[in-house]
């Protein structure tokens, strides 16, 4: 057989099949056309395919290509015809779809438990007038350490305890922030008191992942700078936050501690359901920090606190292993 004849046959097949499919008025007619033209056993296309073998070797590639084009084009026309007929399911001429069947349920997604926690913290703190602000995750040493009164020899600055990423072309090294306290500095640098802010975001530390550690986690940073602010305000704000977040009667306990950027400093524990757990650190903003951002420590004072988001989320929902938050196992995430 010649290539010309083969192509001519394909063309007339294409014309016939196209016409039949276009004029098919109901699902039964489409099915008849499908069997006649595309049927796997004795459809016309099948017949043409058999003649492919009779072509000369040099004609085969072109013939095969043309054959596939026509086959695809007719398959597309067939699904158009099928779609056209089911487009009007109330038309009794077609039984392509049973409109009495229940529909396909839509799966509705939900917010990740960490996102839910963040929103809730923002909402609770918002009631107390704390505005939610953001800061960069890639930081310089001034905002992560220096302005926070963390001297070069401080162990927190050990390169092995931080994710240094690059050296800026101007200015010093850059790192993934190890704490959200950076945002205290960023806000105070460009605003004047009074200030009430919370900043919630990711922080990074090269810890080995286990049930209570992960190299990336989230912190809530709170900062309030207002005339007359004291530790009593700090405790009231944290207690209000804790009982709003966990529900019911939560006790808050301060234990003396040390942070370079607060003085005095405390560890914050919360008691809920009969058990005390450590939630984070807090204290009165150190005068050295106020000076570093151009405030006069004789005129202004305030408090800051930092809480672990995973920790409070795990506490609220009784999650035993924080790695579960990041495994993206739907069976876990669906529970929240
Ligand atoms: N930034 C501290 C930390 O990462 C927590 C903290 C925040 C302590 C604010 C005091 C005041 O552990």
py3Dmol code that shows the C-alpha trace and the ligand (Angstrom):
import py3Dmol

protein = """\
ATOM      1  CA  UNK A   1       0.000   0.000   0.000  1.00  0.00           C
ATOM      2  CA  UNK A   2       1.178   3.517  -0.734  1.00  0.00           C
ATOM      3  CA  UNK A   3       1.496   6.267   1.819  1.00  0.00           C
ATOM      4  CA  UNK A   4      -0.972   8.398  -0.200  1.00  0.00           C
ATOM      5  CA  UNK A   5      -3.655   5.767   0.042  1.00  0.00           C
ATOM      6  CA  UNK A   6      -3.100   5.245   3.698  1.00  0.00           C
ATOM      7  CA  UNK A   7      -3.437   8.981   4.372  1.00  0.00           C
ATOM      8  CA  UNK A   8      -6.511   9.239   2.155  1.00  0.00           C
ATOM      9  CA  UNK A   9      -8.160   6.449   4.111  1.00  0.00           C
ATOM     10  CA  UNK A  10      -7.321   8.109   7.393  1.00  0.00           C
ATOM     11  CA  UNK A  11      -8.788  11.372   6.103  1.00  0.00           C
ATOM     12  CA  UNK A  12     -12.061   9.860   5.068  1.00  0.00           C
ATOM     13  CA  UNK A  13     -12.206   7.985   8.360  1.00  0.00           C
ATOM     14  CA  UNK A  14     -11.656  11.288  10.157  1.00  0.00           C
ATOM     15  CA  UNK A  15     -14.432  12.966   8.210  1.00  0.00           C
ATOM     16  CA  UNK A  16     -16.958  10.158   8.762  1.00  0.00           C
ATOM     17  CA  UNK A  17     -16.198   9.742  12.451  1.00  0.00           C
ATOM     18  CA  UNK A  18     -16.290  13.507  13.039  1.00  0.00           C
ATOM     19  CA  UNK A  19     -19.647  13.853  11.301  1.00  0.00           C
ATOM     20  CA  UNK A  20     -21.212  10.948  13.167  1.00  0.00           C
ATOM     21  CA  UNK A  21     -20.057  12.149  16.531  1.00  0.00           C
ATOM     22  CA  UNK A  22     -21.122  15.718  15.878  1.00  0.00           C
ATOM     23  CA  UNK A  23     -24.601  14.695  14.831  1.00  0.00           C
ATOM     24  CA  UNK A  24     -25.153  12.072  17.527  1.00  0.00           C
ATOM     25  CA  UNK A  25     -28.241  13.265  19.392  1.00  0.00           C
ATOM     26  CA  UNK A  26     -28.110  11.036  22.443  1.00  0.00           C
ATOM     27  CA  UNK A  27     -25.775   8.863  24.423  1.00  0.00           C
ATOM     28  CA  UNK A  28     -26.820   5.725  22.550  1.00  0.00           C
ATOM     29  CA  UNK A  29     -25.886   7.297  19.193  1.00  0.00           C
ATOM     30  CA  UNK A  30     -22.495   8.352  20.542  1.00  0.00           C
ATOM     31  CA  UNK A  31     -21.914   4.815  21.741  1.00  0.00           C
ATOM     32  CA  UNK A  32     -22.851   3.402  18.328  1.00  0.00           C
ATOM     33  CA  UNK A  33     -20.399   5.810  16.675  1.00  0.00           C
ATOM     34  CA  UNK A  34     -17.717   4.932  19.172  1.00  0.00           C
ATOM     35  CA  UNK A  35     -18.016   1.219  18.468  1.00  0.00           C
ATOM     36  CA  UNK A  36     -18.120   1.767  14.712  1.00  0.00           C
ATOM     37  CA  UNK A  37     -15.096   3.999  14.532  1.00  0.00           C
ATOM     38  CA  UNK A  38     -12.968   3.339  17.610  1.00  0.00           C
ATOM     39  CA  UNK A  39     -14.123  -0.120  18.694  1.00  0.00           C
ATOM     40  CA  UNK A  40     -11.218  -2.206  19.904  1.00  0.00           C
ATOM     41  CA  UNK A  41     -12.150  -5.338  17.983  1.00  0.00           C
ATOM     42  CA  UNK A  42     -13.664  -4.336  14.686  1.00  0.00           C
ATOM     43  CA  UNK A  43     -13.699  -0.546  14.683  1.00  0.00           C
ATOM     44  CA  UNK A  44     -12.646   1.198  11.469  1.00  0.00           C
ATOM     45  CA  UNK A  45      -9.587   2.726  13.060  1.00  0.00           C
ATOM     46  CA  UNK A  46      -8.455  -0.739  14.062  1.00  0.00           C
ATOM     47  CA  UNK A  47      -8.790  -1.813  10.432  1.00  0.00           C
ATOM     48  CA  UNK A  48      -6.643   1.073   9.255  1.00  0.00           C
ATOM     49  CA  UNK A  49      -4.057   0.291  11.905  1.00  0.00           C
ATOM     50  CA  UNK A  50      -3.697  -3.234  10.494  1.00  0.00           C
ATOM     51  CA  UNK A  51      -2.785  -1.821   7.072  1.00  0.00           C
ATOM     52  CA  UNK A  52       0.110   0.107   8.632  1.00  0.00           C
ATOM     53  CA  UNK A  53       2.142  -3.069   8.451  1.00  0.00           C
ATOM     54  CA  UNK A  54       1.757  -3.198   4.668  1.00  0.00           C
ATOM     55  CA  UNK A  55       3.551   0.124   4.185  1.00  0.00           C
ATOM     56  CA  UNK A  56       7.154   0.418   3.132  1.00  0.00           C
ATOM     57  CA  UNK A  57       9.678   0.890   5.917  1.00  0.00           C
ATOM     58  CA  UNK A  58      10.512   4.459   4.863  1.00  0.00           C
ATOM     59  CA  UNK A  59       6.847   5.474   4.938  1.00  0.00           C
ATOM     60  CA  UNK A  60       6.118   4.021   8.334  1.00  0.00           C
ATOM     61  CA  UNK A  61       7.267   6.909  10.566  1.00  0.00           C
ATOM     62  CA  UNK A  62       5.177   9.517   8.710  1.00  0.00           C
ATOM     63  CA  UNK A  63       2.183   7.173   8.485  1.00  0.00           C
ATOM     64  CA  UNK A  64       2.404   6.296  12.191  1.00  0.00           C
ATOM     65  CA  UNK A  65       2.567   9.953  13.137  1.00  0.00           C
ATOM     66  CA  UNK A  66      -0.471  10.817  11.069  1.00  0.00           C
ATOM     67  CA  UNK A  67      -2.317   7.789  12.411  1.00  0.00           C
ATOM     68  CA  UNK A  68      -1.736   8.901  16.011  1.00  0.00           C
ATOM     69  CA  UNK A  69      -2.815  12.454  15.258  1.00  0.00           C
ATOM     70  CA  UNK A  70      -6.108  11.289  13.804  1.00  0.00           C
ATOM     71  CA  UNK A  71      -6.641   8.832  16.638  1.00  0.00           C
ATOM     72  CA  UNK A  72      -6.131  11.574  19.237  1.00  0.00           C
ATOM     73  CA  UNK A  73      -8.341  14.021  17.368  1.00  0.00           C
ATOM     74  CA  UNK A  74     -11.199  11.529  17.241  1.00  0.00           C
ATOM     75  CA  UNK A  75     -10.753  10.621  20.890  1.00  0.00           C
ATOM     76  CA  UNK A  76     -11.112  14.333  21.692  1.00  0.00           C
ATOM     77  CA  UNK A  77     -14.246  14.607  19.544  1.00  0.00           C
ATOM     78  CA  UNK A  78     -15.663  11.586  21.313  1.00  0.00           C
ATOM     79  CA  UNK A  79     -15.186  13.059  24.760  1.00  0.00           C
ATOM     80  CA  UNK A  80     -16.650  16.361  23.532  1.00  0.00           C
ATOM     81  CA  UNK A  81     -19.720  14.523  22.319  1.00  0.00           C
ATOM     82  CA  UNK A  82     -20.020  12.702  25.641  1.00  0.00           C
ATOM     83  CA  UNK A  83     -19.574  15.927  27.583  1.00  0.00           C
ATOM     84  CA  UNK A  84     -22.134  17.690  25.403  1.00  0.00           C
ATOM     85  CA  UNK A  85     -24.716  15.055  26.168  1.00  0.00           C
ATOM     86  CA  UNK A  86     -24.176  14.986  29.899  1.00  0.00           C
ATOM     87  CA  UNK A  87     -24.100  18.766  30.037  1.00  0.00           C
ATOM     88  CA  UNK A  88     -27.854  18.690  30.336  1.00  0.00           C
ATOM     89  CA  UNK A  89     -28.521  15.908  32.831  1.00  0.00           C
ATOM     90  CA  UNK A  90     -32.221  16.731  32.973  1.00  0.00           C
ATOM     91  CA  UNK A  91     -32.543  15.762  29.314  1.00  0.00           C
ATOM     92  CA  UNK A  92     -34.332  12.389  29.416  1.00  0.00           C
ATOM     93  CA  UNK A  93     -32.762  11.580  26.035  1.00  0.00           C
ATOM     94  CA  UNK A  94     -29.545  10.792  27.860  1.00  0.00           C
ATOM     95  CA  UNK A  95     -28.952   8.329  30.646  1.00  0.00           C
ATOM     96  CA  UNK A  96     -25.274   9.262  30.863  1.00  0.00           C
ATOM     97  CA  UNK A  97     -25.679  10.445  34.431  1.00  0.00           C
ATOM     98  CA  UNK A  98     -27.993   9.429  37.221  1.00  0.00           C
ATOM     99  CA  UNK A  99     -28.976  12.689  38.871  1.00  0.00           C
ATOM    100  CA  UNK A 100     -30.507  10.877  41.816  1.00  0.00           C
ATOM    101  CA  UNK A 101     -27.064   9.677  42.982  1.00  0.00           C
ATOM    102  CA  UNK A 102     -25.500  11.546  45.912  1.00  0.00           C
ATOM    103  CA  UNK A 103     -22.860  14.093  44.865  1.00  0.00           C
ATOM    104  CA  UNK A 104     -19.112  13.824  45.275  1.00  0.00           C
ATOM    105  CA  UNK A 105     -18.317  15.284  48.686  1.00  0.00           C
ATOM    106  CA  UNK A 106     -15.864  18.207  48.692  1.00  0.00           C
ATOM    107  CA  UNK A 107     -12.977  17.801  51.059  1.00  0.00           C
ATOM    108  CA  UNK A 108     -12.603  21.015  52.969  1.00  0.00           C
ATOM    109  CA  UNK A 109      -9.142  21.766  54.296  1.00  0.00           C
ATOM    110  CA  UNK A 110      -8.318  23.303  57.622  1.00  0.00           C
ATOM    111  CA  UNK A 111      -5.622  25.422  59.169  1.00  0.00           C
ATOM    112  CA  UNK A 112      -2.512  23.717  60.481  1.00  0.00           C
ATOM    113  CA  UNK A 113      -2.576  23.478  64.313  1.00  0.00           C
ATOM    114  CA  UNK A 114       0.435  25.795  64.531  1.00  0.00           C
ATOM    115  CA  UNK A 115      -1.340  28.370  62.365  1.00  0.00           C
ATOM    116  CA  UNK A 116      -4.459  28.001  64.487  1.00  0.00           C
ATOM    117  CA  UNK A 117      -2.353  28.573  67.590  1.00  0.00           C
ATOM    118  CA  UNK A 118      -0.726  31.666  66.091  1.00  0.00           C
ATOM    119  CA  UNK A 119      -4.080  33.169  65.155  1.00  0.00           C
ATOM    120  CA  UNK A 120      -5.452  32.471  68.592  1.00  0.00           C
ATOM    121  CA  UNK A 121      -2.481  34.031  70.356  1.00  0.00           C
ATOM    122  CA  UNK A 122      -2.812  37.112  68.155  1.00  0.00           C
ATOM    123  CA  UNK A 123      -6.502  37.325  68.893  1.00  0.00           C
ATOM    124  CA  UNK A 124      -6.063  37.058  72.665  1.00  0.00           C
ATOM    125  CA  UNK A 125      -3.187  39.527  72.774  1.00  0.00           C
ATOM    126  CA  UNK A 126      -5.112  41.849  70.491  1.00  0.00           C
ATOM    127  CA  UNK A 127      -7.798  42.182  73.155  1.00  0.00           C
ATOM    128  CA  UNK A 128      -5.136  43.656  75.430  1.00  0.00           C
ATOM    129  CA  UNK A 129      -4.063  46.118  72.748  1.00  0.00           C
ATOM    130  CA  UNK A 130      -1.016  44.214  71.517  1.00  0.00           C
ATOM    131  CA  UNK A 131      -0.514  44.787  67.813  1.00  0.00           C
ATOM    132  CA  UNK A 132       0.834  41.879  65.771  1.00  0.00           C
ATOM    133  CA  UNK A 133       4.000  42.673  63.806  1.00  0.00           C
ATOM    134  CA  UNK A 134       6.445  40.703  61.677  1.00  0.00           C
ATOM    135  CA  UNK A 135      10.195  40.641  61.385  1.00  0.00           C
ATOM    136  CA  UNK A 136      12.675  39.033  58.989  1.00  0.00           C
ATOM    137  CA  UNK A 137      13.839  35.452  59.488  1.00  0.00           C
ATOM    138  CA  UNK A 138      17.284  36.186  58.054  1.00  0.00           C
ATOM    139  CA  UNK A 139      18.912  38.581  60.479  1.00  0.00           C
ATOM    140  CA  UNK A 140      22.154  40.404  61.160  1.00  0.00           C
ATOM    141  CA  UNK A 141      24.109  40.096  64.370  1.00  0.00           C
ATOM    142  CA  UNK A 142      23.021  43.514  65.572  1.00  0.00           C
ATOM    143  CA  UNK A 143      19.368  42.505  65.797  1.00  0.00           C
ATOM    144  CA  UNK A 144      19.888  38.905  66.871  1.00  0.00           C
ATOM    145  CA  UNK A 145      22.606  39.646  69.453  1.00  0.00           C
ATOM    146  CA  UNK A 146      24.305  43.007  69.842  1.00  0.00           C
ATOM    147  CA  UNK A 147      21.366  45.319  70.445  1.00  0.00           C
ATOM    148  CA  UNK A 148      19.973  42.613  72.729  1.00  0.00           C
ATOM    149  CA  UNK A 149      23.038  43.040  74.923  1.00  0.00           C
ATOM    150  CA  UNK A 150      24.459  39.633  74.005  1.00  0.00           C
ATOM    151  CA  UNK A 151      28.259  40.110  73.918  1.00  0.00           C
ATOM    152  CA  UNK A 152      30.542  38.377  71.371  1.00  0.00           C
ATOM    153  CA  UNK A 153      31.802  35.850  73.941  1.00  0.00           C
ATOM    154  CA  UNK A 154      28.298  34.745  74.935  1.00  0.00           C
ATOM    155  CA  UNK A 155      27.715  31.020  74.261  1.00  0.00           C
ATOM    156  CA  UNK A 156      24.468  31.821  72.393  1.00  0.00           C
ATOM    157  CA  UNK A 157      26.654  33.313  69.644  1.00  0.00           C
ATOM    158  CA  UNK A 158      28.656  30.142  69.056  1.00  0.00           C
ATOM    159  CA  UNK A 159      28.603  29.493  65.292  1.00  0.00           C
ATOM    160  CA  UNK A 160      27.781  25.865  66.055  1.00  0.00           C
ATOM    161  CA  UNK A 161      24.623  26.943  67.865  1.00  0.00           C
ATOM    162  CA  UNK A 162      23.344  29.062  65.003  1.00  0.00           C
ATOM    163  CA  UNK A 163      22.555  28.777  61.336  1.00  0.00           C
ATOM    164  CA  UNK A 164      24.864  31.328  59.763  1.00  0.00           C
ATOM    165  CA  UNK A 165      23.907  31.659  56.116  1.00  0.00           C
ATOM    166  CA  UNK A 166      26.047  34.299  54.447  1.00  0.00           C
ATOM    167  CA  UNK A 167      28.008  37.467  54.850  1.00  0.00           C
ATOM    168  CA  UNK A 168      26.261  40.543  53.568  1.00  0.00           C
ATOM    169  CA  UNK A 169      28.275  42.535  51.050  1.00  0.00           C
ATOM    170  CA  UNK A 170      28.160  45.446  53.453  1.00  0.00           C
ATOM    171  CA  UNK A 171      27.800  44.847  57.167  1.00  0.00           C
ATOM    172  CA  UNK A 172      28.497  41.635  58.996  1.00  0.00           C
ATOM    173  CA  UNK A 173      27.392  38.025  58.831  1.00  0.00           C
ATOM    174  CA  UNK A 174      23.777  36.979  58.416  1.00  0.00           C
ATOM    175  CA  UNK A 175      22.030  34.151  60.214  1.00  0.00           C
ATOM    176  CA  UNK A 176      18.609  32.582  60.552  1.00  0.00           C
ATOM    177  CA  UNK A 177      17.277  34.266  63.670  1.00  0.00           C
ATOM    178  CA  UNK A 178      17.560  32.116  66.772  1.00  0.00           C
ATOM    179  CA  UNK A 179      14.856  34.037  68.648  1.00  0.00           C
ATOM    180  CA  UNK A 180      12.036  36.460  67.930  1.00  0.00           C
ATOM    181  CA  UNK A 181      13.524  38.996  70.363  1.00  0.00           C
ATOM    182  CA  UNK A 182      15.051  40.481  67.197  1.00  0.00           C
ATOM    183  CA  UNK A 183      11.662  42.028  66.515  1.00  0.00           C
ATOM    184  CA  UNK A 184      11.764  43.986  69.793  1.00  0.00           C
ATOM    185  CA  UNK A 185      14.792  45.798  68.401  1.00  0.00           C
ATOM    186  CA  UNK A 186      13.320  46.293  64.938  1.00  0.00           C
ATOM    187  CA  UNK A 187      10.151  47.837  66.346  1.00  0.00           C
ATOM    188  CA  UNK A 188      11.849  50.054  68.917  1.00  0.00           C
ATOM    189  CA  UNK A 189      14.308  51.331  66.302  1.00  0.00           C
ATOM    190  CA  UNK A 190      11.547  52.863  64.279  1.00  0.00           C
ATOM    191  CA  UNK A 191       8.830  53.689  66.804  1.00  0.00           C
ATOM    192  CA  UNK A 192       8.467  55.681  69.977  1.00  0.00           C
ATOM    193  CA  UNK A 193       6.695  54.477  73.128  1.00  0.00           C
ATOM    194  CA  UNK A 194       4.046  53.677  74.174  1.00  0.00           C
ATOM    195  CA  UNK A 195       4.304  50.284  72.491  1.00  0.00           C
ATOM    196  CA  UNK A 196       2.405  47.030  72.792  1.00  0.00           C
ATOM    197  CA  UNK A 197       3.375  44.449  70.201  1.00  0.00           C
ATOM    198  CA  UNK A 198       3.425  40.690  69.707  1.00  0.00           C
ATOM    199  CA  UNK A 199       5.444  39.027  67.017  1.00  0.00           C
ATOM    200  CA  UNK A 200       5.010  35.370  66.198  1.00  0.00           C
ATOM    201  CA  UNK A 201       7.232  33.547  63.782  1.00  0.00           C
ATOM    202  CA  UNK A 202       9.834  30.943  62.987  1.00  0.00           C
ATOM    203  CA  UNK A 203      13.189  30.705  64.686  1.00  0.00           C
ATOM    204  CA  UNK A 204      16.065  28.348  63.912  1.00  0.00           C
ATOM    205  CA  UNK A 205      18.581  26.473  66.025  1.00  0.00           C
ATOM    206  CA  UNK A 206      20.769  23.522  65.013  1.00  0.00           C
ATOM    207  CA  UNK A 207      19.154  21.120  67.483  1.00  0.00           C
ATOM    208  CA  UNK A 208      18.681  17.439  66.788  1.00  0.00           C
ATOM    209  CA  UNK A 209      14.983  16.733  66.337  1.00  0.00           C
ATOM    210  CA  UNK A 210      13.367  14.809  69.183  1.00  0.00           C
ATOM    211  CA  UNK A 211      10.023  14.849  70.976  1.00  0.00           C
ATOM    212  CA  UNK A 212      10.622  18.358  72.340  1.00  0.00           C
ATOM    213  CA  UNK A 213      13.149  19.868  69.898  1.00  0.00           C
ATOM    214  CA  UNK A 214      13.140  20.745  66.256  1.00  0.00           C
ATOM    215  CA  UNK A 215      15.678  22.802  64.279  1.00  0.00           C
ATOM    216  CA  UNK A 216      12.883  25.170  63.309  1.00  0.00           C
ATOM    217  CA  UNK A 217      10.162  26.217  65.691  1.00  0.00           C
ATOM    218  CA  UNK A 218       7.965  29.191  66.509  1.00  0.00           C
ATOM    219  CA  UNK A 219       8.086  31.789  69.226  1.00  0.00           C
ATOM    220  CA  UNK A 220       5.675  34.414  70.476  1.00  0.00           C
ATOM    221  CA  UNK A 221       7.461  37.601  71.420  1.00  0.00           C
ATOM    222  CA  UNK A 222       5.648  40.191  73.483  1.00  0.00           C
ATOM    223  CA  UNK A 223       6.830  43.708  74.234  1.00  0.00           C
ATOM    224  CA  UNK A 224       5.164  46.459  76.194  1.00  0.00           C
ATOM    225  CA  UNK A 225       6.856  49.819  76.767  1.00  0.00           C
ATOM    226  CA  UNK A 226       4.740  52.260  78.724  1.00  0.00           C
ATOM    227  CA  UNK A 227       5.261  54.642  81.628  1.00  0.00           C
ATOM    228  CA  UNK A 228       4.936  52.839  84.930  1.00  0.00           C
ATOM    229  CA  UNK A 229       5.102  49.270  83.541  1.00  0.00           C
ATOM    230  CA  UNK A 230       6.115  46.728  86.178  1.00  0.00           C
ATOM    231  CA  UNK A 231       6.563  42.980  86.681  1.00  0.00           C
ATOM    232  CA  UNK A 232       3.003  42.952  88.014  1.00  0.00           C
ATOM    233  CA  UNK A 233       1.734  43.987  84.580  1.00  0.00           C
ATOM    234  CA  UNK A 234       3.863  41.296  83.004  1.00  0.00           C
ATOM    235  CA  UNK A 235       2.390  38.655  85.260  1.00  0.00           C
ATOM    236  CA  UNK A 236      -1.183  39.863  84.729  1.00  0.00           C
ATOM    237  CA  UNK A 237      -0.790  39.859  80.956  1.00  0.00           C
ATOM    238  CA  UNK A 238       0.684  36.351  80.986  1.00  0.00           C
ATOM    239  CA  UNK A 239      -1.974  35.046  83.328  1.00  0.00           C
ATOM    240  CA  UNK A 240      -4.718  36.547  81.189  1.00  0.00           C
ATOM    241  CA  UNK A 241      -3.134  35.038  78.127  1.00  0.00           C
ATOM    242  CA  UNK A 242      -2.725  31.612  79.735  1.00  0.00           C
ATOM    243  CA  UNK A 243      -6.275  31.319  81.010  1.00  0.00           C
ATOM    244  CA  UNK A 244      -7.738  32.599  77.743  1.00  0.00           C
ATOM    245  CA  UNK A 245      -5.627  30.211  75.737  1.00  0.00           C
ATOM    246  CA  UNK A 246      -5.840  27.084  77.849  1.00  0.00           C
ATOM    247  CA  UNK A 247      -9.232  27.839  79.339  1.00  0.00           C
ATOM    248  CA  UNK A 248     -10.143  27.838  82.999  1.00  0.00           C
ATOM    249  CA  UNK A 249      -7.926  28.592  85.881  1.00  0.00           C
ATOM    250  CA  UNK A 250      -4.259  28.665  84.980  1.00  0.00           C
ATOM    251  CA  UNK A 251      -1.655  29.672  87.511  1.00  0.00           C
ATOM    252  CA  UNK A 252       1.475  31.479  86.411  1.00  0.00           C
ATOM    253  CA  UNK A 253       4.750  31.222  88.293  1.00  0.00           C
ATOM    254  CA  UNK A 254       7.972  33.187  87.872  1.00  0.00           C
ATOM    255  CA  UNK A 255      11.369  31.692  88.668  1.00  0.00           C
ATOM    256  CA  UNK A 256      14.470  33.895  88.746  1.00  0.00           C
ATOM    257  CA  UNK A 257      16.579  33.501  85.645  1.00  0.00           C
ATOM    258  CA  UNK A 258      18.926  35.372  83.368  1.00  0.00           C
ATOM    259  CA  UNK A 259      18.647  36.814  79.896  1.00  0.00           C
ATOM    260  CA  UNK A 260      21.090  39.449  78.658  1.00  0.00           C
ATOM    261  CA  UNK A 261      18.237  41.618  77.386  1.00  0.00           C
ATOM    262  CA  UNK A 262      16.017  41.655  80.481  1.00  0.00           C
ATOM    263  CA  UNK A 263      16.716  42.659  84.089  1.00  0.00           C
ATOM    264  CA  UNK A 264      15.343  41.167  86.214  1.00  0.00           C
ATOM    265  CA  UNK A 265      14.694  38.024  84.196  1.00  0.00           C
ATOM    266  CA  UNK A 266      12.361  35.125  84.911  1.00  0.00           C
ATOM    267  CA  UNK A 267      11.345  31.748  83.592  1.00  0.00           C
ATOM    268  CA  UNK A 268       7.603  31.548  83.138  1.00  0.00           C
ATOM    269  CA  UNK A 269       5.810  28.385  84.256  1.00  0.00           C
ATOM    270  CA  UNK A 270       2.130  27.696  83.917  1.00  0.00           C
ATOM    271  CA  UNK A 271       0.092  25.255  85.953  1.00  0.00           C
ATOM    272  CA  UNK A 272      -2.803  23.634  84.224  1.00  0.00           C
ATOM    273  CA  UNK A 273      -4.470  20.371  85.054  1.00  0.00           C
ATOM    274  CA  UNK A 274      -2.231  19.919  88.095  1.00  0.00           C
ATOM    275  CA  UNK A 275       1.081  20.068  86.277  1.00  0.00           C
ATOM    276  CA  UNK A 276       3.624  22.897  86.000  1.00  0.00           C
ATOM    277  CA  UNK A 277       5.321  23.388  82.681  1.00  0.00           C
ATOM    278  CA  UNK A 278       7.899  25.867  81.520  1.00  0.00           C
ATOM    279  CA  UNK A 279       6.512  28.117  78.816  1.00  0.00           C
ATOM    280  CA  UNK A 280       9.318  30.561  78.139  1.00  0.00           C
ATOM    281  CA  UNK A 281      11.280  33.514  79.414  1.00  0.00           C
ATOM    282  CA  UNK A 282      10.445  37.078  80.335  1.00  0.00           C
ATOM    283  CA  UNK A 283      11.574  40.133  82.254  1.00  0.00           C
ATOM    284  CA  UNK A 284      11.878  43.904  82.342  1.00  0.00           C
ATOM    285  CA  UNK A 285      13.654  45.237  79.258  1.00  0.00           C
ATOM    286  CA  UNK A 286      17.313  45.827  80.154  1.00  0.00           C
ATOM    287  CA  UNK A 287      18.412  49.494  80.156  1.00  0.00           C
ATOM    288  CA  UNK A 288      21.268  48.527  77.794  1.00  0.00           C
ATOM    289  CA  UNK A 289      18.666  47.427  75.234  1.00  0.00           C
ATOM    290  CA  UNK A 290      16.693  50.649  75.612  1.00  0.00           C
ATOM    291  CA  UNK A 291      19.893  52.625  75.092  1.00  0.00           C
ATOM    292  CA  UNK A 292      20.829  50.545  72.032  1.00  0.00           C
ATOM    293  CA  UNK A 293      17.622  51.605  70.283  1.00  0.00           C
ATOM    294  CA  UNK A 294      17.939  55.251  71.302  1.00  0.00           C
ATOM    295  CA  UNK A 295      15.462  55.273  74.181  1.00  0.00           C
ATOM    296  CA  UNK A 296      16.292  56.947  77.484  1.00  0.00           C
ATOM    297  CA  UNK A 297      16.175  54.271  80.217  1.00  0.00           C
ATOM    298  CA  UNK A 298      15.494  57.024  82.765  1.00  0.00           C
ATOM    299  CA  UNK A 299      12.298  57.876  80.976  1.00  0.00           C
ATOM    300  CA  UNK A 300      10.884  54.624  79.668  1.00  0.00           C
ATOM    301  CA  UNK A 301      10.588  51.055  80.871  1.00  0.00           C
ATOM    302  CA  UNK A 302       8.710  47.973  79.887  1.00  0.00           C
ATOM    303  CA  UNK A 303       8.597  44.224  79.811  1.00  0.00           C
ATOM    304  CA  UNK A 304       9.239  41.520  77.231  1.00  0.00           C
ATOM    305  CA  UNK A 305       8.410  37.847  77.085  1.00  0.00           C
ATOM    306  CA  UNK A 306       9.059  34.956  74.742  1.00  0.00           C
ATOM    307  CA  UNK A 307       6.991  31.760  74.619  1.00  0.00           C
ATOM    308  CA  UNK A 308       7.320  28.617  72.534  1.00  0.00           C
ATOM    309  CA  UNK A 309       4.384  28.171  70.169  1.00  0.00           C
ATOM    310  CA  UNK A 310       4.872  24.403  69.749  1.00  0.00           C
ATOM    311  CA  UNK A 311       5.044  24.061  73.498  1.00  0.00           C
ATOM    312  CA  UNK A 312       1.785  25.850  74.198  1.00  0.00           C
ATOM    313  CA  UNK A 313       0.070  24.101  71.277  1.00  0.00           C
ATOM    314  CA  UNK A 314       1.284  20.690  72.492  1.00  0.00           C
ATOM    315  CA  UNK A 315       0.112  21.553  75.993  1.00  0.00           C
ATOM    316  CA  UNK A 316      -3.310  22.632  74.827  1.00  0.00           C
ATOM    317  CA  UNK A 317      -3.987  19.546  72.749  1.00  0.00           C
ATOM    318  CA  UNK A 318      -1.948  16.965  74.624  1.00  0.00           C
ATOM    319  CA  UNK A 319       0.497  16.337  71.768  1.00  0.00           C
ATOM    320  CA  UNK A 320       3.406  14.253  73.067  1.00  0.00           C
ATOM    321  CA  UNK A 321       5.864  14.715  70.195  1.00  0.00           C
ATOM    322  CA  UNK A 322       6.291  18.080  68.461  1.00  0.00           C
ATOM    323  CA  UNK A 323       7.685  16.358  65.364  1.00  0.00           C
ATOM    324  CA  UNK A 324       4.101  15.341  64.638  1.00  0.00           C
ATOM    325  CA  UNK A 325       3.374  18.985  63.802  1.00  0.00           C
ATOM    326  CA  UNK A 326       5.745  18.759  60.839  1.00  0.00           C
ATOM    327  CA  UNK A 327       5.190  15.245  59.487  1.00  0.00           C
ATOM    328  CA  UNK A 328       2.197  16.402  57.501  1.00  0.00           C
ATOM    329  CA  UNK A 329       0.366  13.193  58.213  1.00  0.00           C
ATOM    330  CA  UNK A 330      -3.260  13.954  57.400  1.00  0.00           C
ATOM    331  CA  UNK A 331      -4.456  11.526  60.071  1.00  0.00           C
ATOM    332  CA  UNK A 332      -2.711  13.675  62.696  1.00  0.00           C
ATOM    333  CA  UNK A 333      -3.587  17.060  61.229  1.00  0.00           C
ATOM    334  CA  UNK A 334      -7.265  16.205  60.746  1.00  0.00           C
ATOM    335  CA  UNK A 335      -7.735  16.076  64.506  1.00  0.00           C
ATOM    336  CA  UNK A 336      -7.434  19.827  64.980  1.00  0.00           C
TER     337      UNK A 336
END
"""
ligand_1 = """\
12
LIG
N 14.350 35.155 73.515
C 14.365 34.313 74.668
C 14.619 32.874 74.198
O 14.754 32.617 73.070
C 13.062 34.372 75.419
C 12.804 35.719 76.025
C 12.104 36.672 75.332
C 13.264 36.012 77.300
C 11.853 37.912 75.883
C 13.040 37.248 77.864
C 12.327 38.190 77.165
O 14.694 31.958 74.960
"""
view = py3Dmol.view(width=600, height=400)
view.addModel(protein, "pdb")
view.setStyle({"model": 0}, {"cartoon": {"style": "trace"}})
view.addModel(ligand_1, "xyz")
view.setStyle({"model": 1}, {"stick": {}})
view.zoomTo()
view.show()
